């Protein structure tokens, strides 16, 4: 007898959800700290949805709506000071 398999997780988006490349705010959820597209096991997307997200992110980067390259996501750089005096009462 064949065992029935269950999905490990519940999908957050419907199967026909459209990931719009013109909305970079929603696409930043699928971009990691280093600027890479997160894998589907972390973002909990199906294979088809992951392909659509990757295509939307790449198109958005090509149109300069999202930053491309690791320089924009450099987490090792030191934060810039807002004012020369750190704190005054």
ABEGO torsion letter per residue (X at the ends): XBBBBBBABBBABBAABBBBAABAAAAAAABBAAGBBBBAAAAGBBAAAAAAAAAAAAAAAAAGABBBEAAAABAABBBBBABABABBX
